[in-house]
Amino acid sequence: MNIINQTDASLPLKEITRVIKAAYKLTGTPKKRCINLVFTQLETIKSLNRTFREIDRPTDVLSFPSDIDDEIGDVFIAVTVAKQQAEENGHSLTRELAFLAVHGFLHCIGYDHDDPQEAEIMFATQERILEHAKIPRPR
């Protein structure tokens, strides 16, 4: 796992590492396959969203699965958007960043939420991983 911080924000690296290790374990993803987590600025995520999804606005997370055998892919997380969503949802920035990291990880290994059945499976898997990593949803 590679974590790249392109922001000035202090990141909860211990928790992010713990949750990604849980994601590897609970999904049966081989640990030799590397994931790159890039914590980025608003302008960068907006540019990526415009280029790859043709949506000209920022988003919280973008995932780019890899075709290379020893890589899972790249996950870009907008720290500013994560902070805003954490406040709106009444939980910590650590929880939001961990959630987004797991969400991106799952997209990179083939999970999706385009239809209700897929969404149910993906979101249940996310919650199971977060709980296993001791980063549960606030009650």
Protein Blocks (a to p, Z undefined) as FASTA:
>chain_A
ZZddfbfbdcdfklmmmmmmmmmmmnopafklccddddddfklmmmmmmmmnopacddfb
dcdddfbfkbgbdcdddfklmmmmmmmnopafklmmmmmmmmmmmmmnopackbfklmmm
mmmmmmmmmmmnopacdZZ
